[in-house]
Amino acid sequence: MLDIKYIRENPEKVKRACYERGGFSNIDKILGLDKEMRGLLQMVEQLRAEQKKLGREHIEQAREIKEELKIRELQLEDVEQQLKVLLYKLPNIPLENVPFGKDSSENVVLKTWGKIPSFKFEPKDHLELGEALDIIDVKRAAEVSGSRFAYLKGDAVLLEFALVRLALDTVAKEGFIPIIPPALIKEGVAEGLGYWDDEEGRENYYVIHDTRCYRCGHNLGVSGKSIFCHECNKLIEQEITQDERLKCHQCGRETRLTSFYLIGTAEHSIAPMHSNELLEKLPKRYIGFSSSFRREAGSYGKDTRGILRVHQFDKLELFSITKPQESQREHELLLSLEEKLWQQLKIPYQVVQLCVGDMSRPSAATYDIEAWMPGQKRYREVSSASNTTDFQARRLNIKFRNKENKMEFVHMLNATGFAIGRTLIAILENYQQKDGSIKIPKVLQKYAGISVIPHRSTGSR
């Protein structure tokens, strides 16, 4: 969320940023509501002051002020809510060094590292290799869970946990604390992250609606403003309150309908970990390991082969909380750690700076690392590093005290350690041998306990 004071002082800059990012830009309406809110706030404060001054002998006047105060407070609450809704639709303001552009075709390659391998045979893609080695199974996963799921088996699992150990050891010297975070977050918490504010964002993630009475276990289902009871097989006419409270018709006690989001990355549950806190020591650095879930609703027909774009994958995520003046330096640190991880694997990559139009809504600046994929004969995104400045911190209300002892919002940053699936793709395709075996990158051998994945014929179903 943007600072309303910043919007007041820089309306044209905010309008331009919204236009460049292709987002909501009704700044004039926001400023109008802001002006109305400040006027109402002043009236409410004046009425409260007058109310305090009145003695017992001014009963009638006190009653009139009380009634007017009630009206003004309701008006203020309504305007504040309208303003909040509009502010939540605004994207973050890009930093000055972010290139202008509409989409990924206008991203800027900053550097390349490593030598693209030259094979004396036609390289295979990761799925052909993985199926031949019996370490990736998408066919059985499709039978169990549907398309875009996979079983990782055998040596692929050893490789996954070798990558986890490598990442943990690499970032430990910089003070990153390992975390395994919750995979479910509450709907209200999700709103604080800024990814679910538009239809496209909401379509990318899975939502779980819990409609079971937590007191008696009776299963209710919501249909519009009514409740359908699956167990009684009938529609129950009952008003659902704004905070989704209702009475269970079975036990008669109040219960609540709840919604949870499955996280798309560990960032989603690490970022709100310090919500409503005043942090004393900065920076705070975490490395989270979690399963991640994406609907990939906007990618129908794209990258459907193998495990490049799936609904569930494991991922290591770096997360930093810093003072504002330190966030750009922290961003460079995160990028350097990502590069160090890929350099240790000795896999060629390029660093790309995302243009304004290709960044996520909360990001003020983003770098991507794209690794060389011989099976596709091109670079593909394997990690990213983003500085969200104070955009998420304002929503989550995370602050620190500056040198003047005044409370100020922190800056928050996130970066990929390893997205396991895509990293496995890069390893399989870059380290494949003519006989179909896979050499294990030297840095992973001590963690995995193997130096090669030997070729073998796929066993019978």
C-alpha positions as CSV (number, residue, x, y, z in Angstrom):
1,M,0.0,0.0,0.0
2,L,1.3,3.5,-0.9
3,D,1.6,6.3,1.7
4,I,-1.3,8.6,1.2
5,K,1.0,11.5,2.0
6,Y,3.2,10.5,-0.9
7,I,0.2,10.4,-3.2
8,R,-0.9,13.9,-2.1
9,E,2.6,15.3,-2.8
10,N,3.3,13.3,-6.0
11,P,-0.1,12.7,-7.8
12,E,1.3,12.9,-11.3
13,K,4.2,10.6,-10.5
14,V,1.7,8.0,-9.0
15,K,-0.6,8.4,-12.1
16,R,2.4,7.8,-14.4
17,A,3.6,4.7,-12.4
18,C,0.1,3.2,-12.5
19,Y,-0.2,3.9,-16.2
20,E,3.2,2.3,-16.9
21,R,2.2,-0.8,-14.9
22,G,-1.2,-1.1,-16.6
23,G,-3.0,-0.8,-13.3
24,F,-5.8,1.1,-11.5
25,S,-5.1,4.8,-11.5
26,N,-8.1,6.7,-10.2
27,I,-5.8,9.0,-8.2
28,D,-8.2,12.0,-8.3
29,K,-10.9,9.9,-6.6
30,I,-8.4,8.8,-4.0
31,L,-7.4,12.4,-3.3
32,G,-11.0,13.4,-3.1
33,L,-11.8,10.7,-0.5
34,D,-8.6,11.7,1.4
35,K,-9.7,15.3,1.6
36,E,-13.2,14.2,2.7
37,M,-11.7,11.9,5.3
38,R,-9.5,14.5,6.8
39,G,-12.4,16.9,7.0
40,L,-14.6,14.3,8.8
41,L,-11.7,13.4,11.1
42,Q,-11.4,17.1,12.1
43,M,-15.1,17.3,12.8
44,V,-15.1,14.1,14.9
45,E,-12.1,15.4,17.0
46,Q,-13.9,18.7,17.5
47,L,-17.1,17.0,18.6
48,R,-15.2,14.7,21.0
49,A,-13.5,17.7,22.5
50,E,-16.8,19.5,23.0
51,Q,-18.3,16.4,24.5
52,K,-15.6,16.3,27.1
53,K,-16.1,20.0,28.1
54,L,-19.8,19.7,28.8
55,G,-20.9,19.3,32.4
56,R,-24.0,17.5,33.7
57,E,-26.1,20.6,33.5
58,H,-25.9,20.5,29.6
59,I,-27.7,17.2,29.2
60,E,-29.7,18.3,26.0
61,Q,-26.6,19.7,24.3
62,A,-24.6,16.6,25.2
63,R,-27.3,14.4,23.7
64,E,-27.2,16.4,20.4
65,I,-23.5,16.2,20.2
66,K,-23.6,12.5,20.9
67,E,-26.0,11.9,18.0
68,E,-24.0,14.1,15.6
69,L,-20.8,12.4,16.7
70,K,-22.3,9.0,16.0
71,I,-23.3,10.1,12.5
72,R,-19.9,11.6,11.7
73,E,-18.1,8.5,13.0
74,L,-20.1,6.3,10.7
75,Q,-19.4,8.6,7.8
76,L,-15.7,8.6,8.6
77,E,-15.7,4.8,8.9
78,D,-17.4,4.5,5.5
79,V,-15.0,7.0,3.8
80,E,-11.9,5.3,5.3
81,Q,-13.1,1.9,4.0
82,Q,-13.7,3.3,0.5
83,L,-10.2,4.9,0.6
84,K,-8.6,1.6,1.8
85,V,-10.3,-0.3,-1.1
86,L,-8.9,2.1,-3.7
87,L,-5.4,2.3,-2.1
88,Y,-5.2,-1.5,-2.2
89,K,-5.7,-1.4,-5.9
90,L,-2.6,0.7,-6.5
91,P,0.7,-1.0,-7.4
92,N,4.0,-0.1,-5.9
93,I,6.1,2.8,-7.3
94,P,9.1,1.5,-9.4
95,L,12.5,2.7,-8.3
96,E,14.2,5.2,-10.6
97,N,16.6,2.7,-12.2
98,V,13.9,0.3,-13.3
99,P,13.6,0.3,-17.1
100,F,10.3,1.2,-18.8
101,G,8.6,-1.5,-20.7
102,K,5.3,-3.3,-21.2
103,D,6.2,-6.9,-20.8
104,S,9.0,-9.5,-20.6
105,S,10.2,-8.8,-24.1
106,E,11.5,-5.4,-22.8
107,N,13.4,-6.8,-19.9
108,V,17.1,-5.9,-19.8
109,V,19.9,-8.5,-19.7
110,L,22.5,-7.2,-17.2
111,K,25.1,-10.0,-17.4
112,T,25.7,-13.6,-18.4
113,W,27.8,-16.2,-16.6
114,G,29.2,-19.5,-17.6
115,K,29.8,-21.3,-20.9
116,I,26.8,-22.9,-22.7
117,P,27.6,-26.6,-22.9
118,S,28.3,-28.2,-26.3
119,F,27.1,-31.8,-26.6
120,K,28.4,-34.3,-29.1
121,F,24.9,-35.8,-29.2
122,E,21.4,-34.3,-29.4
123,P,20.5,-33.4,-25.8
124,K,17.3,-34.6,-24.3
125,D,14.9,-32.6,-22.3
126,H,14.4,-33.2,-18.5
127,L,11.2,-35.2,-18.9
128,E,12.7,-37.7,-21.3
129,L,15.7,-38.0,-19.1
130,G,13.7,-38.2,-15.8
131,E,11.3,-40.9,-17.1
132,A,14.2,-43.0,-18.4
133,L,15.9,-42.7,-15.1
134,D,12.6,-43.4,-13.2
135,I,13.0,-40.3,-11.1
136,I,10.1,-38.2,-12.5
137,D,6.6,-39.6,-13.0
138,V,4.0,-37.2,-14.4
139,K,1.7,-40.0,-15.7
140,R,0.8,-41.5,-12.4
141,A,0.6,-38.1,-10.8
142,A,-1.9,-37.1,-13.5
143,E,-4.0,-40.1,-12.6
144,V,-3.9,-39.2,-8.9
145,S,-4.0,-35.4,-9.0
146,G,-4.6,-34.2,-12.5
147,S,-2.3,-32.4,-15.0
148,R,0.7,-30.3,-13.9
149,F,1.6,-32.5,-10.9
150,A,4.6,-34.9,-10.6
151,Y,6.1,-37.5,-8.4
152,L,9.8,-37.0,-7.7
153,K,11.5,-40.4,-6.9
154,G,14.7,-41.9,-5.9
155,D,17.8,-39.9,-6.8
156,A,15.7,-36.8,-7.6
157,V,14.7,-36.7,-3.9
158,L,18.3,-37.0,-2.9
159,L,19.1,-34.1,-5.2
160,E,16.3,-32.0,-3.8
161,F,17.6,-32.3,-0.2
162,A,21.2,-31.8,-1.4
163,L,20.0,-28.5,-2.9
164,V,18.3,-27.6,0.4
165,R,21.5,-28.2,2.4
166,L,23.7,-26.3,-0.1
167,A,21.3,-23.3,0.1
168,L,21.2,-23.4,3.9
169,D,25.0,-23.6,4.2
170,T,25.6,-20.9,1.6
171,V,23.4,-18.2,3.2
172,A,24.1,-19.1,6.9
173,K,27.2,-16.8,6.9
174,E,24.9,-13.9,6.2
175,G,22.7,-14.6,9.2
176,F,19.7,-16.2,7.4
177,I,17.6,-18.1,9.9
178,P,16.0,-21.3,8.5
179,I,12.2,-21.5,8.7
180,I,9.6,-24.0,7.7
181,P,6.5,-21.8,7.5
182,P,2.8,-22.6,7.5
183,A,1.4,-23.6,4.1
184,L,-2.0,-22.0,4.8
185,I,-2.6,-18.3,5.5
186,K,-5.8,-16.6,6.5
187,E,-7.6,-14.5,3.9
188,G,-7.1,-11.2,5.8
189,V,-3.3,-12.0,6.0
190,A,-3.2,-12.7,2.3
191,E,-4.7,-9.2,1.6
192,G,-1.6,-7.7,3.4
193,L,0.8,-9.1,0.8
194,G,-0.6,-7.3,-2.3
195,Y,-0.7,-10.3,-4.7
196,W,-4.4,-11.0,-4.4
197,D,-5.7,-7.4,-5.1
198,D,-6.9,-8.0,-8.7
199,E,-8.7,-10.8,-10.5
200,E,-5.5,-12.1,-12.1
201,G,-3.8,-12.4,-8.8
202,R,-6.7,-14.2,-7.1
203,E,-6.8,-16.7,-10.0
204,N,-3.2,-17.7,-9.5
205,Y,-3.6,-19.1,-6.0
206,Y,-5.7,-21.8,-4.4
207,V,-8.3,-20.9,-1.8
208,I,-9.7,-23.4,0.8
209,H,-13.1,-22.6,2.3
210,D,-13.7,-24.2,5.7
211,T,-17.4,-24.4,6.2
212,R,-17.5,-27.0,9.0
213,C,-18.9,-25.8,12.4
214,Y,-15.8,-25.9,14.6
215,R,-18.0,-26.6,17.7
216,C,-20.0,-29.6,16.6
217,G,-18.4,-30.6,13.3
218,H,-21.6,-30.1,11.2
219,N,-20.7,-29.4,7.6
220,L,-22.3,-26.3,6.1
221,G,-21.9,-24.9,2.6
222,V,-22.5,-21.3,1.5
223,S,-24.7,-20.5,-1.5
224,G,-24.9,-16.8,-2.0
225,K,-26.5,-15.3,1.2
226,S,-27.9,-18.7,2.2
227,I,-26.4,-21.8,3.7
228,F,-26.8,-25.3,2.2
229,C,-26.3,-28.0,4.7
230,H,-24.7,-31.0,3.0
231,E,-25.5,-33.3,5.9
232,C,-29.2,-32.4,6.1
233,N,-29.4,-31.9,2.3
234,K,-31.5,-28.7,2.6
235,L,-31.1,-24.9,2.2
236,I,-31.0,-23.0,5.5
237,E,-32.2,-19.4,5.3
238,Q,-29.9,-17.4,7.5
239,E,-28.2,-14.1,7.3
240,I,-24.4,-14.3,7.2
241,T,-22.8,-11.4,9.0
242,Q,-20.0,-9.3,7.3
243,D,-17.3,-11.1,9.2
244,E,-18.8,-14.4,8.1
245,R,-20.3,-15.4,11.5
246,L,-23.5,-17.5,11.6
247,K,-25.3,-19.8,13.9
248,C,-24.9,-23.5,13.3
249,H,-28.5,-24.8,12.9
250,Q,-27.4,-28.2,14.3
251,C,-26.0,-27.1,17.7
252,G,-27.4,-23.6,17.8
253,R,-24.0,-22.0,18.6
254,E,-22.2,-19.3,16.8
255,T,-19.5,-20.4,14.3
256,R,-17.5,-18.7,11.6
257,L,-16.9,-19.4,7.9
258,T,-13.2,-19.2,7.2
259,S,-11.1,-19.0,4.0
260,F,-7.4,-19.9,3.7
261,Y,-5.0,-19.4,0.9
262,L,-2.4,-22.0,0.0
263,I,1.0,-20.2,-0.2
264,G,2.6,-19.7,-3.6
265,T,6.0,-19.3,-1.9
266,A,7.4,-19.2,1.6
267,E,7.4,-15.4,1.4
268,H,3.6,-15.4,1.7
269,S,3.7,-16.8,5.3
270,I,7.1,-15.3,6.3
271,A,6.3,-11.7,5.4
272,P,3.3,-11.5,7.8
273,M,5.2,-13.2,10.6
274,H,6.0,-9.9,12.2
275,S,2.6,-8.2,11.5
276,N,1.8,-5.4,14.0
277,E,5.2,-5.5,15.5
278,L,7.8,-2.8,16.3
279,L,11.1,-4.4,15.4
280,E,14.1,-3.6,17.6
281,K,17.0,-5.2,15.6
282,L,17.4,-5.0,11.8
283,P,18.1,-6.5,9.4
284,K,16.1,-9.7,9.9
285,R,17.0,-12.4,7.5
286,Y,15.2,-15.7,6.9
287,I,15.4,-18.7,4.5
288,G,12.2,-20.5,4.2
289,F,11.6,-24.0,2.8
290,S,8.1,-25.0,1.8
291,S,5.9,-26.6,-0.7
292,S,4.3,-23.9,-2.9
293,F,1.0,-24.0,-4.8
294,R,0.0,-22.2,-8.0
295,R,-3.1,-22.5,-10.1
296,E,-1.3,-21.2,-13.1
297,A,-4.7,-20.1,-14.4
298,G,-3.3,-17.7,-17.0
299,S,-0.8,-20.2,-18.5
300,Y,-3.2,-22.6,-20.1
301,G,-1.3,-24.5,-22.8
302,K,2.1,-23.0,-21.8
303,D,5.0,-25.2,-20.6
304,T,2.7,-28.2,-20.0
305,R,5.5,-30.7,-20.5
306,G,7.3,-32.1,-17.5
307,I,7.8,-30.1,-14.3
308,L,8.7,-26.6,-15.5
309,R,5.3,-25.2,-14.7
310,V,3.3,-27.2,-12.1
311,H,0.7,-26.7,-9.5
312,Q,2.8,-27.9,-6.6
313,F,6.6,-27.6,-6.1
314,D,9.1,-27.2,-3.3
315,K,11.1,-23.9,-3.0
316,L,13.7,-22.2,-0.8
317,E,13.0,-18.5,-0.3
318,L,15.2,-15.8,1.1
319,F,13.5,-13.0,2.9
320,S,14.9,-9.8,4.4
321,I,13.5,-7.0,6.6
322,T,15.6,-3.8,6.6
323,K,15.7,-0.1,7.3
324,P,14.6,1.9,4.2
325,Q,18.1,3.3,3.5
326,E,19.5,-0.2,3.5
327,S,17.0,-2.0,1.2
328,Q,18.7,-1.4,-2.1
329,R,22.0,-2.7,-0.8
330,E,20.2,-5.7,0.6
331,H,18.6,-6.3,-2.8
332,E,22.1,-6.5,-4.3
333,L,23.1,-8.9,-1.5
334,L,20.2,-11.2,-2.3
335,L,21.1,-11.2,-6.0
336,S,24.7,-12.0,-5.2
337,L,23.6,-15.0,-3.0
338,E,21.4,-16.3,-5.8
339,E,24.3,-16.0,-8.3
340,K,26.6,-17.7,-5.8
341,L,24.2,-20.7,-5.6
342,W,24.1,-21.1,-9.4
343,Q,27.8,-20.5,-9.8
344,Q,28.4,-23.4,-7.4
345,L,26.3,-25.6,-9.6
346,K,28.4,-24.4,-12.6
347,I,25.2,-23.9,-14.7
348,P,25.2,-21.0,-17.2
349,Y,22.8,-18.2,-16.4
350,Q,22.0,-14.6,-17.2
351,V,20.8,-11.9,-14.9
352,V,17.8,-9.9,-16.1
353,Q,16.3,-6.7,-14.8
354,L,12.6,-6.7,-15.1
355,C,10.9,-3.7,-16.8
356,V,8.1,-1.8,-15.1
357,G,5.4,-3.8,-17.0
358,D,6.7,-7.3,-16.0
359,M,7.0,-6.8,-12.3
360,S,4.6,-8.1,-9.7
361,R,2.3,-5.5,-8.0
362,P,4.2,-5.2,-4.7
363,S,7.7,-5.0,-6.3
364,A,9.6,-1.7,-6.8
365,A,12.5,-3.5,-8.5
366,T,13.1,-7.1,-9.5
367,Y,16.0,-9.1,-10.9
368,D,15.5,-12.5,-12.5
369,I,18.1,-15.2,-13.0
370,E,17.5,-17.3,-16.1
371,A,19.4,-20.6,-16.4
372,W,20.4,-22.3,-19.6
373,M,18.1,-25.2,-20.5
374,P,19.7,-27.4,-23.2
375,G,16.4,-29.3,-23.8
376,Q,14.8,-26.0,-24.8
377,K,17.9,-24.3,-26.2
378,R,17.2,-21.1,-24.3
379,Y,17.4,-19.4,-20.9
380,R,14.5,-19.9,-18.5
381,E,13.6,-18.1,-15.3
382,V,14.7,-20.1,-12.2
383,S,14.8,-17.4,-9.5
384,S,14.0,-13.8,-8.8
385,A,14.9,-11.1,-6.2
386,S,12.5,-8.3,-5.5
387,N,12.5,-5.2,-3.3
388,T,8.9,-4.3,-2.2
389,T,10.2,-1.3,-0.2
390,D,7.5,-0.4,2.4
391,F,4.5,-1.6,0.2
392,Q,3.8,-4.7,2.2
393,A,5.1,-3.3,5.5
394,R,2.3,-0.7,5.5
395,R,-0.4,-3.3,5.0
396,L,1.1,-5.6,7.6
397,N,2.0,-2.7,10.0
398,I,5.6,-3.6,10.6
399,K,7.7,-0.8,11.9
400,F,11.0,0.2,13.6
401,R,12.4,3.2,15.4
402,N,14.7,5.5,13.4
403,K,17.5,7.6,14.7
404,E,15.1,10.3,15.7
405,N,13.2,7.7,17.8
406,K,10.2,8.0,15.4
407,M,8.4,4.9,14.2
408,E,8.9,4.2,10.5
409,F,7.8,1.4,8.2
410,V,10.5,-1.2,7.4
411,H,11.4,-2.3,3.9
412,M,10.9,-6.0,2.9
413,L,12.6,-8.0,0.2
414,N,12.3,-11.6,-1.1
415,A,14.5,-13.8,-3.4
416,T,14.5,-17.4,-4.6
417,G,17.0,-19.7,-3.0
418,F,16.2,-22.7,-5.3
419,A,12.9,-23.5,-6.9
420,I,13.5,-27.2,-6.8
421,G,11.7,-28.3,-9.9
422,R,13.3,-25.8,-12.2
423,T,16.7,-26.4,-10.6
424,L,16.4,-30.1,-11.2
425,I,15.5,-29.4,-14.8
426,A,18.7,-27.4,-15.2
427,I,20.9,-30.0,-13.6
428,L,19.4,-32.9,-15.6
429,E,19.7,-31.1,-18.9
430,N,23.2,-29.5,-18.4
431,Y,24.8,-32.6,-16.8
432,Q,23.3,-35.3,-19.0
433,Q,25.7,-37.8,-20.6
434,K,25.4,-39.6,-24.0
435,D,24.2,-42.8,-22.3
436,G,21.4,-41.0,-20.5
437,S,23.1,-40.9,-17.1
438,I,23.4,-37.7,-15.1
439,K,26.6,-36.5,-13.5
440,I,25.9,-34.8,-10.1
441,P,27.4,-31.3,-9.7
442,K,30.5,-31.6,-7.6
443,V,29.2,-29.3,-4.9
444,L,26.2,-31.5,-4.4
445,Q,27.9,-34.9,-4.2
446,K,28.8,-34.7,-0.5
447,Y,25.2,-33.8,0.3
448,A,23.5,-36.3,-2.0
449,G,26.0,-39.2,-1.3
450,I,26.1,-40.0,-5.1
451,S,28.3,-38.7,-8.0
452,V,26.1,-40.0,-10.8
453,I,22.6,-41.1,-11.6
454,P,23.1,-44.2,-13.8
455,H,20.9,-44.9,-16.8
456,R,18.4,-47.6,-16.2
457,S,15.3,-48.9,-18.0
458,T,12.0,-47.8,-16.6
459,G,10.4,-50.5,-14.5
460,S,7.0,-52.0,-15.3
461,R,3.9,-50.2,-13.9
